[in-house]
């Protein structure tokens, strides 16, 4: 993006007024929704400054390295690192909301990674141990719209992906025997775990199902998360798969193509939902009748529904 000389002069003015030591260098410029994010370098340290109408409205902490990304809602996340961010070193994530002017800081760790959800929530995986102890990793989820912060328990979290609707998080976890995938809600309550083995990959469907391709002892198979239940394919030497737009699973076992539409799972879920609703309705009717003094008829000593 070309930047006019007069704009560059305006962006440098705050540092001239502050009497900053050393030459000031603009390392990166990014414009988004009427805002300009500028990365400055001075004395070997980087700082990101956000401008609105050529006026500085926020600045990050100063670190030797930084990376940043915007959410779909226009909120900014900045990853700050003492050394290159791909190495184990002192790191943290700062989040700035230009609409509320609020800032949130993640916990510090030896490695941090972050992912924005489609709905604007931020998930940060934090590694605490300098030796890479996988048992000392955790996830923090920050919701800029509410200011709520959720934190998981410590285990071997490596990275996460959000479901297309932003309501679920899938995390790759290192366990004692291998790896597994854990599905959580946006408050990091655990909903499902795959079998622990080797993990080739996993993918979300458009309607919130998750397919995990696992491998063990020279064989592969699929496990699919469907609203807390599990569907498993047969094992094969080679498994390939993909989702259709309408949520069907297309997969092959050693070259044999198959299609799974999960209609049985959907019908079972619907039936369970209807049973639960009927039970709630019946309990509500009984409670109301007791409050107004209506007794239900009995037959053979058994109370009948009113």
N, C-alpha and C positions, 0 to 999 in steps of 0.2 A: 504494500500500500504506500503511495507517495504522500509525503507529509510536507506541507508548505513551510518555508523557512520561518515565517512569522510564528507558526504554531510551535516549532522547535524552540524558538526564543522564549515563548511564553511558558513552555514546559520546564525550561531551565531556570526561570526566574526565582522560584521558591528556594532553590539551593544557593543562588547568588545572594539572596537576602539573608539567608542563614549563615553566610560566610563559610560554606563547606570547604574543607581542606582537600587538596588534590584535584586533579582534573576530573570533570564530570563527564561520563560517557552514557549515551542512551543505547542500551543493548537490544531492546525489543519494544515494539509498539503494537497494541491491539485495540481496535475500536469495536464497541458493542452497545447498541441501544442508547446512543447519546452519551456513552461513557468512553473514556480513553484510559487504558491501562498501559503504563510506561515502566519498563524495568531500567533502573539506573545502576551503574557500577561506579563505586568510588572507594579507593584504597583497598581494592580486592574484595569488597563486600557488595552484594546486590540487594536492592530494595525495590519493591513494586509500589507505585503510586497511582491512585485512581483519580481522574479528573472529570469534573462535570462543568461544562461551559468554561473551560480553561482555568478552573479553580480546583486546587487539590482538595479532595474531600476525605481521603484515607491513605494510609501508607502501612505497608507490612513491616515486620521486624527485619533487621539486616542480617543476612546470612551469606555465605560464600556461594551457594548455589540455590536456585529456586525453579520451580515449575508451577504453572497455573492453568486453570480451566474454569469455564463458566458453566453454570447449570442451565437447564432449559428455562428457568425462571429469572435468569439474569443475575444470579448470586455467584460470587467469585470465591474459589478455593485456591490457596497458595501453599504448595509444599516447600518447606524451608529445610535446607540441608547444610551441615558444616563442611561436608566433602561431596563429591559427585553422588547424586541421589540414588544411584543403583548400588552403591556400596553401603556396608554397615557403618553408620555414624550417627551423630546426634541429629535427629529430625523431628519435625512437628508439622501440623497443618493449621493454617489460619483461614477462617471463612469470614468474608465481609458481605453484608447485605446492603446494597446502596439505597434500598427503599426504606428500611428501618434504621440504617446507619449503625447496626449492631455488629459486633465482632465476636467470633467464637474461636477458642484455641483448643485443639485436640491435646491429648496427653503426649508427652515426649517419648520417643522410643529410639531404638537403634536402626529401625527401618520402618517407614510408613508408606502406605499406598492408599489411594482414595478413588472412589467411583461415585458419580452422580446417578441418582435414579431418574426415570422419566418424569417423576412428579416433583423433583427438586430436593430430595433428601440426599444427604451425603453419608456414605459408609467409608470408614477408615480402618484398615487393618494395621495394627501396631505390633512390632516385635520388640520386646524389652531386653532380652538377653544379648549381651555383646558376643556371646559364643554361639548364637543361633539356636538356643534351646527351644525346640518347637512347642514345649509345654507352656511357654511364657508368651504366647501371642493372644491378642484379643481384638475385638471389633468394637468400634464406637460409631453410632449412628446419630447424626445431628439433623434436626428438622428446622430449617430457618423460619418456617411459617409459624411455628409454635414455640421455638426455643428449647424444645425437649431434647435431651441427650439420653440415649440408651447405651448400655455397655454389657457386653457378653461376659461369660466366664472365660477363664484362661484355658486354652488348649492349642492345638497345632494349626490354627487358621493360616492359610497362605494367601488366598485372594477370593474375591466375591464377585458375583454378577447379580443384577436386579432382574426381576420378572418384568415383562413388558408393561404391566399396569403399575409397577412401582410398589406393590404391596408385599412382595416376598423377596427374600435374599437367599441365594444359593452360595454356600462357601465350600471351598476345597479344604479339607482338614487332613493333617498328617497324624495318623494314629500309631499304635504300637506295632501293628502287623502290616500296615500299608497306608492307603489313603481312602477317604470316603467323602461323600458330599452330604452336607447338612442343609436342610431348608428351614428358614426361620421367617417369622413375620417381621415387619419393619421396626418392632420394638425388641427384636432379637430373642423372642421366645421360640424355642426349638419345636418344630412341627414334624420333622421326618429325617431319617438318616439312611443312606444307602449301605450296602454291604461293604466291608472294609477289604480292599484288595488293591490292585493297580488300577488307576483311572486313566483312560485314554482321552476322554473329553466329555462334556455335557452341554446340552442346549435347551433353552426354553421354547415352548410353543407360544403362539399368539394368545392362547386362552389360559395360560398359567400352568401348563403341565411341564414337567422337567424330565428329560431323558438323559440317563447316565450310561456311558459305555465303559464297562469294567473288563479287566483281564486278569487271568490267574492260571498258572500251569499250562500255558500255551493255548488257552481258550478265551473267547470273548463272549459277552452277553450284555443285554440291556436291562436296566431297571428304570421304571418310570414312576415318578411321584404324581399322584392324582388325588388332590384334596385329602392328603393324609394317608392314602392307601398306596399299595405297591403293586405294579404289574411287572412281571419278568418274562423275558424271552427265553428260548432255548439257548444252550451254549453252542458255539461253533468256533472253527479256527479263525474265521474272519467275519466281522460284523460291520456293516455300513448302515447309515440311517440319516433321515432328515424329516422335518415337519412340513406338512402342507399348511396353507394359510388358514384352513378351517379346523386345524388341530388334529389331523390324522397323522399317524406315524408310518412312514414308508421306510422299510428296512430290508436288509438282505442277510441271510445266513449262508455263508459259503457260496454266494452267488445266486441263491434262491430268493426271489423277490417276494415280499409279503406286505400286507397293509393291515393296520390295526386302527379301528375307529373308536374304540373304548366305549361303545354304546352301552355295554353291560355295566360298566363302572358308573356311567352317568345315570342309568336307570336305578341302580342300587343306591346311589347318593340321593336321588330324588325320592325314592321310596322311604329311605331313612328320615329325610327331612319332613315328609308328610306324616310319618308315624310320630315324630317328635312334636310337630305342631298339633296333631290330634290329642296327644297326651297332655300337652300344655292347656289346650282348650277345655278338655274334660276336667282337669284339676281346677281350672278357673271357675267352671260352672259349679262344681261341688263347693268351692270356697264361698262363692256368692250365695248359693242356696243356704248354707249354714249360717251365714251372717244375717239373712233375712228370715231365718226360722223355718225354711222348707225342708222337710225330711224326705229322703229318697225311699222308695218302696223296697221291701225285702222279699226274697223268695228262697225258702229253704235255709234261712239264716244268712243269706248272702245279699249284700246291699246292691241293688241294681242302679245303673246310671240314670240320672234324672234327665 
